[in-house]
Amino acid sequence: MKGIYTTLKEIEVIHGYLLEGYTAREVAKKAKCSISTVYKHKRYVEKIKSVILGYKDEPYYENEDDYCRVPKEVTYEDLSEKEKNIYNNGKI
């Protein structure tokens, strides 16, 4: 990484290493940039970490026609293990 400006690809590389848990010094060495560049982007990554929740990967209904009907009442037993963990602990 040379010059004053950081390209989008370089930012993605820096953010990727930071999200993986590398220290700022390790990221600077791996991404071949200055440590000040890493610190500049580190504060944004810390905000991103607190927002990433994931996604639901199973359908709400098996049959497409069920989307038109009144939704069923969901009980605690209907939740997946991941959803129960979020409900109980507030964490994934």
N, C-alpha and C positions, 0 to 999 in steps of 0.2 A: 504494500500500500504506500504509494508515494504521492506527495502533493498535499494540499490543504483539504480537499474535499474527499468525503467518503462516499463511495458508490453504494447503490442499493444492495448489490451482491456482497460487498464487504460488510455492510451493516448486518445482513442476514447471517454471515459467518460469525461475526462478533456475538450477536444475540444467541445464535445456536450454541456456541461454546459456553456462554454465561448461563444459559438455561440448563446445560448439562452439569453445571456446578464447578467449572474451572475457576480458578482465582483470576483476578485482573492481570497479574503478571504472566500467568500461563497463557491466557488468551492473547495478550500482546505478542508473546513469543510465537504462538501457533498461527495467528493471523498476520504476523509480520507488520505490526503497526505500533504506534506509540502507546504507552500506558495511559496518557491523557485522553486519547481517542477512546480507549476502552472505558474509562471512568465516565466519559461524556454519555456513552450509551448504556452504562450499567444502571443508571437511575430509571431509565425507561423499562428495562428488562425486569427490574424489581416490581414495577407497577403491573407489568404483564403477568408475572407469576401469580399475583393475587387474583387475577381475573379468569385465568384458564380453568374452565369447569369440565370440559369434555362434552360428550353428546350422547343422545339416546340412540342405540343401534338396533332396537327391535321395534316393530310397528305397534301402534296403539291398538289396532284391530286386525284380525285375521282376514276378514271379509271387507271388501271395499264399500259395500252397502251400509256397513255398520257406522261409517262416518256420518251418515245422515240422521242417525238415531240419537236419542238422549243418552249421554254417556252414563256408563255404570258407575256406581259408587266404588271408589278404590279404598281398600282396607290395607292395614299395615302388612298383612300376609301377602298381598298382591305385589308388593315392592320387591325389586331385585336386591341382592346383597349389597351392591354398591349404593343403591338409593337408601337402604336401611342405615348404612354406615353414615351417609350424609345427614340423614334425619337425626340420628342419635348423637353423632360427634361433630357435625358441621364440617367434616373433612371427607375427602374421597379415600 
